[in-house]
């Protein structure tokens, strides 16, 4: 006989407050301790899918993950430069005429906007967003995200077309 009340109390006190991997391992350990029929009972109590609890049982039987990891290594999306080998070369070609900054210092930036660069790369056949272009500029090409101070100050000062003292009315 499975003590569902005790499992429910432990789940509400501890299990439901864990991250994805912690919930999976908690439910799996409860199912293992319950014995035959434990997976179904724990699934009914916790609301987790049976497949998730079974995956937790496999995780308990397998080697431990590195500290701080929730999932095994190897999952996730490939980088854009790994799937599109011509992207970085085309971005360098677009950026070189618009590069600004002192070549003797490590601080360089681009006068073109990320949106404009992304549109030009899309026209070349690369499927990239402005955020991806910004990340590639900083991480791969060592450009700065810093905007020229003069340009950022100029936008902050409002331009007044006519003031009341220079009116042409009399």
N, C-alpha and C positions, 0 to 999 in steps of 0.2 A: 504494500500500500504506500502510495506517494503522499507525503505530507505537503499538500499544496499551500496550506496556510503559512507554514514556515518559509517556503520558497517565496511566497508573495511578500512576506514581511522583509526578508533579506533583499529582495529586488527593490522594494520601495525605499528601504533605508540606504542601500549602497549601489546596487546594480544600475538603476536608472540614471544615476548621476555621472556615469563614466563616459569616456569617448567611445568611438565606434568599435575599436578593438577590445576595449575593456568590457563593453556590453556583451560582445560575442564570446569572450573567454569566460565571463561570469555565468552566462546562460549555459555554456558548454560544460562547465564544471558542475553546475547544479544538475544538469541532465545526466552526467556521468555518475554523480552521487545517488541519483534517484533510481538508477538501474533501468530495467526493461520498461519501456513506455515513458521514459523521462524526457525525451526530446519533444514528444507531443504535449506532455503536461507543461513543460517549461515554455513552449511556444504559446500555449493557451494563456498562461499566467502573464508572461512578459509582453506578448504581442509581437514578438520577433518571428521572422519566417523560419520554418523548419530547416531550410537550406542554409540559413545563416548560422544556426546552432550546430548543424552538422559540419560546416566549415570551421567553426570554433573547436569542435572535437578534433579535427585534423590539425588545427593549430596547436592544440594542447599536446598532441602526439609528436609533432615535429620539433625542429630546433627553435630556440628562442630568437626573437628578433633583436636587433640592436636597440639600445636604450633610446627612447624618444621616437621610435618608428611606430606607425600605426599599420602600415601595409608593408608587404615584402618589396624588395627592390626590383626594378625592371618594369614597373607599370608606368603609365603616363604617356603623354604625347611626345613625339620626337621634336627636336628643335627645328625651327624654320630653316636654318642654314644646313641642317642635315638632309632635309627633304628637298631643298631647292639650292643646288650648288652654285648657280649663277647669280643668286640674289645679292650676296655680299659684294661681288665684283661690280655689278651694275649700280649698287648703292654708292660704292666708292667713286665710280665714274660720274655719277650725278652730283656728288657732294664736293668733289675737288675744286670746281670753279667757284663754288659758293663758300669755301672755307675761309674763316676769318680768325684772327688772333696772331700772336707773336710766335713764329716758328721755333724760336729758341726756348720758349716756355711750354710747359705741358698743357696749358689752357687754350684749347681751340674750340670754335663753335661754328655753326652753319647759319648762313643768313636766310636760307629757305626754311619754310615751316615744315613740320612733320607731315601735315596734310598734303602739301604740295608735292613733297617727295613721294608720299604713298601713291598719289594719283599718277605720277610719272612712272613709278614702278609697276603699277597696275596696267598702265598702257604698254609696258614692255612685256607683260604676260605673267607677272608675279602677283600672287594673291596675298597682299599684306595690308595691315591696318596702320594708321598713324601711330598707335601705341607701339606696335612691333617695330616700326622704323625708329622711334625714339629709343627703344630698348637696344636695338642693334647699334645705333650711333654711340650710345654710352658704353655698352658692354663689349662690343666687338671692335669698334673703331676708335675708342677712347676720346670721344668728343664730350664737351661739357654741356649740360643743360642750361647753363647760366646764360641769361639774356644780357645784352650790352646794357650797362647802367643808363646810358643816355637815352636809349629807346624806351626803357621802362619808366623813366621819369617823365619823358615827354607825353606819354599816354595818360599819366596821372593828373597832369595840369589841364584843366578845362580851357578851351579856347573861347573867348568872348568876341563875338563878331562886332557888336556895337555896344557901347556903354551909353548911359543917359547923358553924360556930359558932352559927347561928341556927336550928338544928334544933329541932323541937317535941318530940322524943323525950327521955326522961330515963332 
